[in-house]
Amino acid sequence: MKEMNWENNSNNLVQSLTNGDSEKISTSRFSSLLASKDRDYLLSSSEAEADQVKISDLEGRVIGLYFSANWYPPCRNFNQVLVDVYEQLKSNGSNFEIVFVSSDEDLDAFNNYRKTMPWLSIPFSDLETKKAMNRKFEVEGIPCLIILQPEDNKDGATFYDGVELIYRYGVEAFPFTQEKLEELQREERMRHETQTLKNLLTNPDRDYILGQSITRKAQVDSLIGKTIGLYFSAQWCLPGVKFTPKLISIYQKIKQTLEEKGGEDFDIVFVSNDRDRSSFDSYFGSMPWLALPFGDPGIKRLAKYFDVQGIPCLIIIGPDGKTVTKQGRNLINLYQENAYPFTDAKVELLEKEMEEAAKSLPRSEYHAGHRHELTLVSEGTGGGPFICCDCDEQGSGWAYQCLECGYEVHPKCVRAVAPGSIEGS
């Protein structure tokens, strides 16, 4: 789950609008983008290959060019969100259309993926058009949604970050203009400035959350003044299942320390993405904290509000009800219970301590889980954010890295062995 600075990210969204092609997007331009010398049509959403829509029919519409593939899980995840937004916009009579540009490996995969899509597609066989569009829009990763405006007016820029916009604002983003984006950002800024724990966790029909069992209720008012972690996870998510026991252990250590000190308190609220009630009951039953009720409408609202694009994710809310960090999971992995209360000041202190501790670490090590020598690196010497190859969790700052193959581990995960003692080294 990537961490996003809200203010910087908002600026990036505006820049991605204004840096795009501002030329007039006419019917002829759509034809030059989407047609070939042998084809002036697109495939409709029908399963029948023969069902066609003339490219000229797209005149006057806002177009989303959707670069995606069935084989890539983030594409399939985003596809479900995009279908919902598309169908809502079409039901409202909006002049929006999507054109699927496939990166699938074969025709069967393309056809199976296309069955999930209610929009248009470039034929799978037209490799040249697909390659030309990837080059023109410099598509470096999928899913990718490029938004084209029908006319060259003050809002008529090409927008390159459609995926992020859909995740963040949903149908409210339409018609995907700079003016609309700036309006949404002003509204979002006001919501964050006035954020309270109560308006995050309650709705007009519910002023409680689930206690430490599904039959008990806890009033949200009882959490005001505490540091709260919002834990987005699900039983079907393997990284979440692996992280949860670690989080339980850290949670209990933090609670014990605070209880001994007195005065402060910490709790966690599980925000479930489970697919059925039995999975939720089973997963929540393993947790010693609170939860939003299964299927509560507030779950999607919170995921959208905090721009949660992957799980597990731990959002930290301070005693004043304001967001402290979206990097709770990463901070737990790096600093364990010492991460509390997750503030910038505490993280800065921990980083300084880590820098000091790194001075006494060996410059290189042999690790029981890898056959090559590992070299100690930091962000200034070739390191950076990484996924630890030993514990599969996030890391940043100092790491032991294999300069031959890129293998990387937290210093705390190294199980040092003598050189030559690893088979194959």
Disulfide bonds with the S-S distance in Angstrom:
none
